[in-house]
Amino acid sequence: MIFRTKGNTIPKGKQYIFVHAAPEDQKLRDEVVSKILSLTDGPRYCLWYEEKPEAVFTARGKEELREMAVFIPLITESYFRLVRGNVKGGNAADFIESVQLQGTAVLPVLESSKLLPQFNKAFGELHGVSLSHPDVWRKAEEQLGRFLSDHGLEERITREAFTGRLFLSYRKKDIAEAREIMKAIHDTDTAGAAAIWFDEFLVAGRDFNDDIMENLSECDAMALAVTPHILEEGNYVREKEYRAARERGKDVLPVEAVHADDKEVEGAFPGIRPRVDMHNRPALEELLKKAGFKGPGSRSAFAEYLLGMAFFIPVSVEKDVERAVRLFKTSADHDCAEACEQLGMLYLKGIGVKRDHGEAIRYKRKAFDLLMKQKASEENIRHLNRLLYEYDGLPLLLKGNGRIGEANQVQQAFLERIEKSLYRNDNEFILYQVNALTDLANLFYEYDLETGSEKNTGKPRTVADILAGDPAASGPDRERLQKAEQYADRALALLDSYAGDDTDMASFLRVVTLDQYADLCKYRNDLQGAIDYKEKSREIIEPLAEKTGNLEYMDRSFQVSNNLGLFYREAGRDNAAIYHIDEAVRKARQLEKISPEFKGRLVHALSNKALVLDRGSVKTASILECYEVLLKLMKEQDIDATQAWTLRNIGGEFSSPVYNIQLYTNSSERRPVFEKIYGKPEKGSDFSMFDLIFVPEDTAKVQAGCMQWLIILVFVICLILQKTGVLDIAGFLTARFGSHGTWYGIGVLAVLYLLTCIPIRK
């Protein structure tokens, strides 16, 4: 393995990031490494890579990855080939999950956003960054900041978490045994919280003598990893480190990993203590006690959390995520908010543990409750704001799991904490308040604006309920709307008083508030008021999105144009409706080009364009393009051809586009588009009966009508044959079925005819 650091400094104390790239992408890899090192925190990073990248998939390669805080796969077409050729069964998702479960965060860097669908299909749904995005390095810096600790935390770990310091001396070829010795030492009660310095990935050929001797001088004792390799003549452990330890009066603790000859060890290391087998825990405990280690004693919950972070990052110990999670849980059980928050993040991202949203919410909610019991200091409020509104915050998780009332309760409590504090008028905290107020005003999260149906409640609120005059299906009641308006009024008043530097965020929050006023007007049947507020919103968000290139701002700009188009259509102002829907389509195409995750936006925009258009050919072209984009989305999500053709169970957020596709096109128009995405059905498969089995209702009616004509035709032919004497059908039926045989035949045809009337009548 090869490493690079800013200014070619030593790796000690830095956070390890591994960049994995295909052999053909070495130039691109070097560019990415240089760029990461040039970031604000670049001097704190040590970036590693392999000249032979296939080595990462070996047992030793996976073991080396354990030491890394972040794994960055550089996604190109060549990288897909590299993974397919080296991962068993080509299952890249399993490989990535194994990396995450050993505690290494994964941050994919894509050469182009066009590779995202292929990447997600191969690796699973992972958030990454694309080099084709104009704001890629700001996004990468934010992501790395989420995975890596700050320098202040590392200092606290060094100062407060450890109860002693050991220097581990071992041969480079014994790295696996050295890690086992560290684990054995940390499994003891005596030195479970000891820092262990070891020269981890130091590279031969560089002079680390001064660094090694400095750390040896600072340690309380030196642990010596005993294997036959330490007996070889001229090795650094024997000639330098052992002698330096004796000269400095350090107690040397020999721990045997692989048996070596007693006399040879005593001859090579004069004055050495009797060795202890690393698997003999009582003997190891006794050896460490003799060296002065006394165990952690009474430790605070926060110290347990810091020690967990030491093993998680790692800082001055071997990386051990299982141990880190155990320490976090012990700390969380003793009411450490930081440990609860860390566990919430781990369960949410699936780092070191299996992904579990229920556990993520449980720990994040406990962190919130614990923080609310603390004094309302500036740092306490900042901490609460991070927990609630940064990176999959608690309210968003609660809403996503149908716990909307609880989400609002949490935000209301946070808002009251700021308003009662001494800092409520500070610019930084004004934006915190506005953020909470705008989210609280967004009570429409519980409702579908198009149908009035309540979301995530299980209540049967449908369009039919509304048409039937069901008052409970018409959206929020008057009291709820008034409360939402009060929140929006307070948010706008605070924004008017804001005089801070973050004008972009203030402008964005103003747009959110104006959009909420527009929605309030819409619910109150004040369509012109809704249009006026949306126009004000558009005047702010469009230049902001264009100036910053921020995806969140660009997405909001799309939503404003899309809503304006629908509002103008409802008001009967067709030209304005078409203009804004065209703008929404343009913005959706721009978003989708930057990141394919926005394909859904394009589906809605094209569907709405078909809705507002009167011109036949343009309308059909728009809805067929909408159908094509929707099919691409479904194929990426592995939805099978049968379900995609029938559009069965394709509802949810796409229920409106699906309805419009079925309304404005027929099966013969959709079929070429379908075959373009899914291909022609194979002969001999059930799906080969394309139009007979998977047909919309109107086609079934046509087929029933054809069957009726066929029955009539059979009856007429039989009459002609009987009358002309070509065939005595009546005689044949009489001979077979008796004197009433002819009437039986006519009755069968009549029954068949009546049966075909059923689908037609439907």
C-alpha positions in Angstrom: 0.0 0.0 0.0 1.1 3.5 -0.8 0.1 6.7 1.0 0.1 10.4 0.3 -0.2 13.3 2.8 -0.2 17.0 2.5 3.4 18.2 2.4 4.6 14.6 2.5 4.3 14.5 6.3 4.2 11.3 8.3 0.8 9.5 8.8 0.9 9.6 12.6 -2.3 11.1 14.0 -4.0 11.4 10.6 -7.3 10.0 9.5 -7.0 7.2 6.9 -8.9 7.3 3.6 -8.5 4.6 1.0 -9.0 5.5 -2.6 -9.8 2.4 -4.8 -9.5 2.7 -8.5 -9.1 0.4 -11.5 -5.6 0.2 -13.1 -6.8 2.2 -16.1 -7.9 5.1 -13.9 -4.6 5.9 -12.1 -4.4 9.4 -13.5 -8.0 10.1 -12.4 -7.2 8.5 -9.0 -4.1 10.8 -8.5 -6.3 13.9 -9.4 -8.9 12.9 -6.8 -6.2 12.3 -4.1 -4.6 15.7 -4.8 -8.0 17.4 -4.6 -9.0 15.8 -1.3 -5.6 16.8 0.2 -6.2 20.4 -0.9 -9.5 20.6 1.1 -9.6 22.6 4.3 -9.1 19.5 6.4 -6.6 18.0 3.9 -3.6 18.2 6.2 -5.5 15.9 8.7 -5.9 13.2 6.1 -3.7 10.3 5.0 -4.8 8.9 1.6 -3.9 5.3 0.8 -4.1 3.3 -2.5 -2.9 0.1 -4.0 -0.8 -0.1 -7.2 -2.5 -3.5 -7.7 -6.1 -2.7 -6.8 -7.3 -6.3 -7.1 -5.3 -6.9 -3.9 -8.1 -5.2 -2.0 -10.4 -8.2 -2.6 -7.9 -10.6 -0.9 -8.1 -11.6 2.8 -5.1 -9.4 3.6 -6.5 -6.5 1.6 -9.8 -6.7 3.6 -7.8 -6.8 6.8 -5.9 -3.6 5.8 -9.2 -1.9 5.0 -10.2 -2.3 8.7 -7.7 0.5 9.5 -9.4 2.9 7.2 -12.0 5.5 8.3 -13.4 6.0 4.8 -13.3 3.8 1.6 -13.7 5.8 -1.7 -14.4 3.6 -4.7 -13.7 5.7 -7.9 -16.6 4.6 -10.1 -15.9 4.3 -13.8 -16.7 1.7 -16.4 -13.3 0.2 -15.7 -14.1 -0.1 -12.0 -17.3 -2.1 -12.8 -15.1 -4.6 -14.7 -12.6 -4.7 -11.9 -15.3 -5.7 -9.4 -17.0 -8.2 -11.7 -13.6 -9.9 -12.2 -12.6 -10.1 -8.5 -15.8 -10.4 -6.4 -17.3 -13.8 -6.0 -20.5 -14.0 -8.1 -19.9 -10.3 -9.1 -22.0 -9.3 -6.0 -20.6 -5.9 -5.4 -23.3 -5.0 -2.9 -22.1 -7.7 -0.5 -18.5 -6.5 -0.8 -19.6 -2.9 0.1 -21.7 -4.2 3.0 -18.8 -6.2 4.4 -16.6 -3.0 4.2 -19.3 -1.0 6.1 -19.9 -3.7 8.7 -16.2 -3.7 9.7 -16.7 0.0 10.4 -15.4 1.7 7.3 -17.7 4.4 5.8 -18.1 4.3 2.0 -18.1 7.4 -0.1 -18.5 6.6 -3.8 -17.0 9.2 -6.2 -18.4 8.8 -9.7 -16.6 9.9 -12.8 -20.0 11.0 -14.2 -23.6 11.2 -12.9 -24.6 9.0 -15.8 -23.0 6.0 -14.0 -25.3 6.4 -11.0 -28.1 4.0 -12.1 -25.6 1.3 -13.1 -23.7 1.9 -9.8 -26.9 1.7 -7.6 -28.0 -1.4 -9.4 -24.6 -3.1 -8.7 -23.7 -1.7 -5.3 -27.1 -0.8 -3.7 -28.5 2.6 -2.8 -25.5 4.6 -1.6 -25.1 8.3 -1.5 -22.0 9.6 -3.3 -20.7 12.5 -5.3 -20.3 12.9 -9.0 -17.2 14.6 -10.5 -19.5 16.1 -13.2 -21.4 18.1 -10.5 -20.3 21.7 -10.4 -20.3 21.7 -6.5 -18.7 18.3 -6.1 -15.8 19.2 -3.8 -18.0 21.1 -1.4 -20.3 18.1 -1.2 -17.3 15.7 -0.8 -16.0 17.9 2.0 -19.4 17.8 3.8 -19.6 14.0 3.4 -16.1 13.5 4.8 -16.9 15.8 7.7 -19.8 13.5 8.6 -17.5 10.4 8.7 -14.4 11.8 10.3 -14.0 13.4 13.7 -12.7 16.9 14.3 -9.3 17.7 15.7 -10.8 18.9 19.0 -12.4 15.5 19.6 -9.1 13.7 19.0 -7.5 15.9 21.6 -10.2 15.1 24.1 -9.8 11.4 23.4 -6.1 11.6 24.0 -6.6 13.6 27.2 -9.6 11.9 28.8 -10.2 8.4 27.3 -6.9 6.6 28.0 -5.6 5.4 31.4 -2.1 4.6 30.2 0.1 4.3 27.2 1.9 1.3 25.7 4.4 1.2 22.8 4.0 -2.0 20.7 7.3 -3.3 19.2 6.9 -5.8 16.4 8.4 -6.9 13.1 6.5 -5.7 9.9 6.0 -9.2 8.8 4.1 -9.9 12.1 1.5 -7.2 11.6 -1.4 -9.8 11.9 0.1 -11.2 15.1 0.6 -7.6 16.4 -3.1 -6.8 15.9 -4.0 -10.0 17.8 -1.8 -8.9 20.7 -3.4 -5.4 20.8 -6.8 -7.0 20.9 -5.8 -9.3 23.7 -4.4 -6.4 25.7 -7.6 -4.4 25.2 -9.7 -7.4 26.3 -8.1 -7.2 29.8 -9.6 -5.2 32.6 -6.2 -3.8 33.5 -5.3 -2.2 30.2 -8.7 -2.1 28.4 -8.5 1.7 28.2 -4.8 2.0 27.3 -3.5 3.8 24.3 -1.2 1.6 22.2 1.2 3.3 19.8 2.3 1.1 16.9 3.9 2.2 13.5 0.8 0.9 11.6 1.4 1.6 7.9 4.9 3.2 8.1 6.8 2.6 4.8 10.3 1.1 4.6 12.8 3.6 3.2 11.6 6.6 5.2 13.4 7.7 8.3 11.0 7.5 11.3 13.7 7.1 13.9 12.9 10.3 15.7 9.2 9.8 15.7 9.6 6.2 17.0 12.0 7.2 19.7 9.8 10.2 20.8 6.7 7.9 21.2 8.8 5.3 23.0 9.9 8.0 25.5 6.3 9.1 26.1 4.9 5.6 26.8 4.6 4.0 30.2 5.9 0.6 29.0 6.8 -1.3 25.8 4.9 -4.5 24.7 7.1 -6.8 22.6 5.4 -9.1 20.1 7.4 -12.3 20.3 7.7 -14.5 17.2 10.7 -16.3 15.7 11.1 -13.3 13.4 12.4 -11.1 16.2 15.5 -13.5 16.5 16.7 -12.7 13.0 20.0 -10.8 12.9 20.0 -7.0 12.4 16.3 -6.4 12.7 15.1 -3.0 14.0 13.1 -4.4 16.9 16.2 -6.2 18.3 18.8 -3.7 17.5 17.0 -0.4 18.0 13.7 -0.5 19.9 14.6 -3.0 22.6 17.9 -1.3 23.4 16.2 2.2 23.4 13.5 1.0 25.8 16.1 -0.4 28.3 18.2 2.8 28.0 15.1 4.9 28.9 14.2 2.6 31.8 11.0 1.4 30.2 9.4 -1.9 31.4 9.4 -4.4 28.5 6.4 -6.8 28.4 7.1 -9.7 26.2 3.8 -11.2 24.8 4.2 -14.4 22.7 2.1 -14.7 19.6 4.1 -17.5 17.9 6.4 -19.8 20.0 10.1 -19.0 19.8 13.0 -20.8 21.5 13.5 -19.6 25.1 17.2 -19.6 25.2 17.5 -17.8 21.8 15.0 -15.1 23.0 17.0 -14.6 26.3 20.2 -14.4 24.3 18.9 -11.9 21.8 17.1 -9.7 24.4 19.3 -9.7 27.6 17.4 -9.1 30.8 13.9 -9.7 29.3 11.1 -10.8 31.5 9.5 -14.3 31.2 7.1 -14.3 28.3 3.3 -14.5 28.5 1.1 -16.2 26.0 -1.3 -13.7 24.5 -4.2 -16.2 24.9 -3.5 -16.6 28.7 -5.6 -13.7 30.0 -4.9 -14.1 33.7 -1.1 -14.1 33.1 -1.5 -11.1 30.7 -3.5 -9.2 33.4 -0.7 -9.9 36.0 2.0 -8.8 33.6 0.3 -5.5 32.9 -0.3 -4.9 36.6 3.4 -5.4 37.3 4.0 -2.7 34.7 1.8 -0.3 36.6 -1.5 -0.5 34.7 -4.4 -0.4 37.2 -7.5 -0.5 35.0 -10.0 2.2 34.3 -11.5 2.4 37.8 -14.6 4.5 37.9 -15.2 6.0 34.4 -17.8 8.5 33.3 -20.3 7.7 30.5 -18.6 10.4 28.4 -15.2 8.8 28.9 -16.7 5.5 27.6 -18.0 7.3 24.6 -14.6 8.9 23.9 -12.9 5.5 24.2 -15.5 4.1 21.8 -14.6 6.9 19.3 -10.9 6.1 19.8 -11.5 2.5 18.6 -13.9 3.7 15.9 -11.8 6.4 14.2 -9.2 5.1 15.4 -7.0 7.2 17.7 -3.9 5.7 19.3 -5.4 2.2 19.2 -6.2 -0.5 16.7 -9.5 0.0 14.8 -12.1 -2.3 16.4 -15.7 -1.3 15.5 -17.3 -4.1 17.5 -15.6 -2.9 20.6 -16.5 0.7 19.7 -20.2 -0.2 19.4 -20.1 -2.0 22.7 -18.6 1.0 24.4 -21.2 3.3 22.7 -24.0 1.2 24.0 -22.6 1.1 27.5 -22.2 4.9 27.4 -25.7 5.3 26.0 -27.2 3.1 28.7 -25.6 5.6 31.2 -27.3 8.5 29.4 -24.5 10.0 27.3 -26.2 12.0 24.5 -23.1 11.9 22.3 -23.1 8.1 22.4 -26.8 7.9 21.6 -26.3 10.3 18.6 -23.4 8.2 17.3 -25.3 5.0 17.5 -28.2 6.7 15.7 -25.9 7.6 12.9 -24.4 4.0 12.8 -27.8 2.3 12.6 -29.0 4.8 10.0 -26.0 4.3 7.7 -25.3 0.6 8.4 -21.7 1.3 9.5 -20.5 -1.4 11.8 -24.0 -2.6 12.5 -26.9 -3.8 10.3 -29.0 -0.9 9.0 -32.0 -0.4 11.2 -34.2 2.8 11.1 -36.1 1.8 14.2 -32.9 1.7 16.3 -31.6 4.9 14.6 -34.8 6.7 15.7 -34.7 5.2 19.2 -31.1 6.4 19.8 -31.6 9.8 18.2 -34.7 10.4 20.2 -32.9 9.5 23.4 -30.1 11.9 22.5 -32.7 14.6 22.0 -34.3 14.0 25.3 -30.9 14.0 27.1 -29.8 17.2 25.5 -33.1 18.9 26.4 -32.3 18.1 30.1 -29.1 20.0 29.9 -28.6 23.7 30.3 -29.6 25.8 27.2 -26.0 26.9 26.4 -25.0 28.0 22.9 -23.3 24.7 22.3 -26.3 22.8 23.6 -28.6 24.6 21.1 -26.1 24.1 18.2 -26.0 20.4 19.2 -29.8 20.1 19.1 -29.9 21.9 15.8 -27.4 19.4 14.3 -29.4 16.5 15.6 -32.7 17.8 14.3 -31.8 19.4 11.0 -28.5 18.1 9.6 -28.0 14.9 7.7 -31.2 12.9 8.0 -32.3 14.7 11.1 -34.7 13.3 13.7 -37.9 15.0 12.5 -37.3 13.7 8.9 -36.8 10.2 10.2 -39.9 10.4 12.4 -42.1 11.7 9.5 -40.7 9.0 7.2 -42.0 6.4 9.7 -45.4 8.0 10.0 -44.7 9.6 13.4 -45.7 13.1 12.3 -47.1 14.3 15.6 -43.9 13.3 17.4 -41.8 15.1 14.8 -43.8 18.3 15.4 -43.6 17.8 19.2 -39.8 17.5 19.0 -39.5 20.7 16.8 -41.8 22.6 19.1 -39.7 21.8 22.1 -36.5 22.9 20.3 -38.2 26.1 19.2 -39.3 26.9 22.8 -35.7 26.2 24.1 -34.3 28.9 21.7 -37.0 31.4 22.4 -36.4 31.2 26.1 -32.7 31.4 25.8 -30.4 34.5 25.9 -29.4 33.9 22.3 -32.8 34.1 20.5 -31.9 37.4 18.8 -28.4 36.3 17.6 -28.3 35.9 13.8 -27.2 32.3 13.9 -30.0 31.3 16.2 -32.6 33.3 14.2 -32.0 30.9 11.3 -32.4 28.0 13.7 -35.8 29.3 14.7 -36.9 29.9 11.2 -35.9 26.4 10.2 -38.0 25.0 12.9 -41.0 27.3 12.2 -41.0 26.5 8.5 -41.0 22.8 9.2 -43.8 23.2 11.8 -45.8 25.3 9.3 -45.5 22.5 6.8 -48.4 20.6 8.3 -49.3 19.6 4.7 -46.8 16.8 5.0 -49.7 14.9 6.4 -51.8 15.5 3.3 -51.7 15.0 -0.4 -52.5 18.5 -1.9 -54.1 16.9 -5.0 -56.5 14.6 -3.3 -56.6 15.8 0.3 -55.8 12.3 1.5 -54.0 12.0 4.8 -50.6 10.4 4.6 -49.2 7.7 6.8 -52.4 7.4 8.9 -54.0 4.4 7.3 -57.3 6.3 7.0 -59.3 5.7 3.8 -59.1 9.2 2.4 -59.6 9.1 -1.4 -60.8 11.3 -4.2 -64.1 9.4 -4.0 -64.4 10.6 -0.3 -63.9 14.2 -1.4 -66.5 14.0 -4.2 -68.9 12.4 -1.8 -68.5 15.4 0.5 -66.5 13.7 3.3 -65.3 16.7 5.3 -62.5 14.6 6.9 -61.0 14.1 3.5 -60.7 17.7 2.4 -57.4 18.5 4.1 -56.4 20.2 7.4 -59.2 21.7 9.5 -59.5 25.5 10.1 -57.6 25.3 13.4 -54.7 23.5 11.9 -54.5 26.0 9.0 -54.5 28.9 11.4 -51.7 27.4 13.4 -49.7 26.9 10.2 -50.2 30.5 9.3 -49.1 31.7 12.7 -45.8 29.7 12.3 -45.3 31.1 8.8 -46.0 34.7 10.1 -43.4 34.3 12.8 -40.8 32.8 10.4 -41.2 35.8 8.0 -40.9 38.3 10.9 -37.7 36.7 12.0 -36.3 36.7 8.5 -37.1 40.4 8.2 -34.9 40.9 11.4 -32.0 38.8 10.1 -28.8 40.7 9.5 -26.3 37.8 9.3 -23.9 36.7 6.6 -25.7 33.6 5.4 -28.0 35.5 3.0 -28.4 32.5 0.7 -29.9 30.3 3.5 -32.1 33.3 4.6 -33.4 33.7 1.1 -34.1 30.0 0.7 -36.0 30.0 4.0 -38.0 33.0 2.8 -38.9 31.0 -0.4 -40.1 28.1 1.8 -42.3 30.4 3.8 -43.8 32.0 0.7 -44.6 28.6 -0.6 -46.4 27.8 2.6 -48.5 30.9 2.3 -49.3 29.8 -1.3 -50.4 26.4 0.0 -52.6 28.0 2.7 -54.3 30.1 0.0 -54.9 27.0 -2.1 -56.6 25.2 0.8 -58.8 28.3 1.4 -59.8 28.3 -2.3 -57.9 31.6 -2.9 -56.3 30.6 -6.1 -55.1 34.1 -7.1 -53.5 34.5 -3.7 -51.7 31.1 -4.2 -50.4 32.3 -7.6 -49.2 35.6 -6.2 -47.2 34.0 -3.4 -45.7 31.4 -5.8 -44.7 34.2 -8.2 -42.9 36.0 -5.3 -41.2 32.8 -4.4 -40.1 32.3 -8.0 -38.5 35.7 -8.2 -36.2 34.8 -5.3 -35.4 31.1 -5.9 -34.6 31.2 -9.6 -31.6 33.6 -9.4 -30.5 31.9 -6.1 -30.5 28.5 -7.8 -28.6 29.8 -10.8 -26.0 31.6 -8.7 -25.2 28.8 -6.3 -25.8 25.6 -8.3 -27.1 24.1 -5.0 -29.2 21.1 -5.8 -31.7 21.8 -3.0 -32.2 25.3 -4.3 -32.5 24.0 -7.9 -35.1 21.4 -6.8 -37.1 24.0 -5.0 -37.0 26.2 -8.2 -38.4 23.2 -10.2 -41.2 22.7 -7.6 -42.2 26.4 -7.8 -42.5 26.3 -11.6 -44.4 23.0 -11.5 -46.9 24.3 -9.0 -47.3 27.6 -10.9 -48.1 25.7 -14.1 -50.9 23.7 -12.3 -52.3 26.8 -10.5 -52.5 28.8 -13.7 -54.2 25.8 -15.5 -56.8 25.7 -12.7 -57.3 29.4 -13.1 -58.0 28.9 -16.9 -54.9 30.9 -17.9 -53.5 28.4 -20.4 -50.6 30.4 -21.9 -49.2 31.1 -18.4 -49.7 27.4 -17.4 -47.9 26.1 -20.5 -45.0 28.6 -20.0 -44.4 27.5 -16.4 -44.8 23.8 -17.0 -42.2 24.2 -19.9 -39.9 25.8 -17.4 -40.5 23.0 -14.9 -39.7 20.4 -17.7 -36.5 22.4 -18.5 -35.4 22.5 -14.8 -36.3 18.8 -14.3 -34.1 17.9 -17.3 -31.2 20.0 -15.8 -31.6 18.2 -12.4 -31.8 14.8 -14.0 -28.7 15.5 -16.0 -26.8 16.4 -12.8 -28.1 13.5 -10.8 -30.3 10.6 -12.0 -32.0 10.5 -8.6 -34.2 13.4 -10.0 -35.8 11.3 -12.7 -39.0 11.3 -10.7 -39.2 15.1 -11.1 -39.0 14.8 -14.9 -41.8 12.2 -14.8 -44.1 14.6 -13.0 -43.1 17.6 -15.2 -43.8 15.7 -18.4 -47.1 14.3 -17.1 -48.2 17.8 -16.1 -47.2 19.2 -19.5 -49.6 16.7 -21.1 -52.2 17.7 -18.7 -52.1 21.4 -19.6 -51.7 21.0 -23.4 -54.7 20.9 -25.8 -52.7 20.2 -29.0 -52.9 16.5 -29.8 -49.5 15.5 -31.2 -47.5 17.6 -28.7 -49.6 16.3 -25.9 -49.1 12.7 -27.0 -45.3 13.2 -27.4 -45.0 14.6 -23.9 -47.0 11.8 -22.2 -45.1 9.2 -24.2 -41.8 10.7 -23.0 -43.2 10.7 -19.5 -43.9 7.0 -19.9 -40.4 6.3 -21.2 -38.7 8.1 -18.2 -41.0 6.2 -15.8 -40.2 2.9 -17.5 -36.5 3.6 -17.1 -37.0 4.3 -13.4 -38.9 1.1 -13.0 -36.3 -1.0 -14.8 -33.5 0.5 -12.6 -35.6 -0.6 -9.6 -35.8 -4.2 -11.0 -39.6 -4.0 -11.6 -40.5 -6.9 -13.9 -41.8 -6.4 -17.4 -45.3 -7.7 -16.6 -45.8 -5.2 -13.8 -44.3 -2.4 -15.8 -46.5 -3.0 -18.8 -49.7 -3.3 -16.8 -48.6 -0.4 -14.4 -50.1 -2.5 -11.6 -49.1 -1.4 -8.1 -47.2 1.6 -9.6 -48.8 4.3 -7.5 -47.7 6.4 -4.5 -46.0 9.5 -5.7 -46.4 8.4 -9.4 -50.2 7.7 -9.2 -51.0 11.0 -11.0 -48.6 10.4 -13.9 -49.7 6.7 -14.2 -53.3 7.9 -14.5 -52.4 10.5 -17.2 -50.4 7.9 -19.2 -53.4 5.5 -19.2 -55.8 8.4 -19.9 -54.0 10.0 -22.8 -52.5 7.0 -24.6 -53.5 3.6 -25.8 -51.7 0.3 -25.7 -50.6 0.5 -29.4 -48.9 3.9 -28.7 -47.2 2.7 -25.5 -46.0 -0.6 -26.9 -43.0 0.7 -29.0 -41.9 2.8 -26.0 -42.2 -0.2 -23.8 -40.2 -2.4 -26.1 -37.5 0.3 -26.4 -36.8 0.0 -22.6 -37.8 -3.6 -21.7 -37.2 -5.2 -25.1 -39.6 -7.4 -27.1 -41.2 -10.3 -25.1 -39.5 -13.7 -25.7 -41.4 -16.3 -27.7 -42.8 -19.1 -25.6 -43.1 -17.0 -22.5 -46.4 -16.0 -20.9 -45.5 -12.4 -21.7 -45.4 -13.3 -25.4 -49.3 -13.0 -25.4 -48.6 -9.3 -24.9 -51.8 -7.7 -26.0 -54.1 -10.6 -25.1 -53.1 -11.0 -21.4 -51.8 -7.6 -20.4 -54.5 -5.3 -21.8 -56.1 -2.2 -20.4 -59.8 -2.3 -19.8 -60.8 -0.5 -23.1 -59.0 -3.2 -25.1 -60.9 -5.9 -23.3 -64.1 -4.3 -24.4 -63.0 -4.3 -28.0 -62.1 -8.0 -27.8 -65.5 -8.8 -26.3 -67.2 -6.9 -29.2 -65.1 -9.0 -31.7 -66.3 -12.2 -30.0 -69.9 -11.1 -30.4 -69.5 -10.6 -34.1 -67.8 -14.0 -34.4 -70.8 -15.7 -32.7 -73.2 -13.9 -35.1 -71.0 -14.9 -38.0 -71.1 -18.6 -36.9 -74.9 -18.5 -36.7 -75.3 -16.9 -40.1 -72.9 -19.4 -41.7 -74.9 -22.3 -40.2 -78.2 -20.9 -41.6 -76.7 -20.6 -45.0 -75.3 -24.1 -45.0 -78.7 -25.5 -43.8 -80.8 -23.6 -46.4 -78.5 -24.5 -49.4 -78.5 -28.1 -48.4 -74.7 -28.2 -48.3 -74.7 -29.4 -44.7 -77.7 -30.7 -42.7 -76.8 -29.1 -39.4 -80.3 -29.6 -37.8 -80.2 -33.3 -38.6 -76.7 -33.6 -37.1 -77.8 -31.9 -33.8 -81.1 -34.0 -33.7 -79.2 -37.2 -34.2 -76.8 -36.3 -31.4 -79.1 -34.5 -28.8 -82.6 -35.7 -29.7 -85.6 -33.8 -31.0 -84.6 -30.6 -29.3 -81.0 -30.7 -30.5 -81.4 -27.6 -32.8 -82.7 -25.5 -30.0 -79.8 -26.6 -27.7 -77.3 -25.4 -30.4 -79.1 -22.0 -30.7 -79.2 -21.7 -26.8 -75.4 -22.3 -26.5 -74.7 -19.5 -29.0 -77.1 -17.2 -27.2 -75.5 -17.8 -23.8 -72.0 -17.1 -25.3 -73.3 -13.9 -26.8 -74.7 -12.8 -23.4 -71.5 -13.6 -21.6 -69.6 -11.2 -24.0 -72.0 -8.4 -23.0 -70.5 -8.4 -19.4 -67.1 -6.7 -20.1 -68.8 -4.3 -22.6 -71.3 -3.2 -20.0 -68.5 -2.7 -17.4 
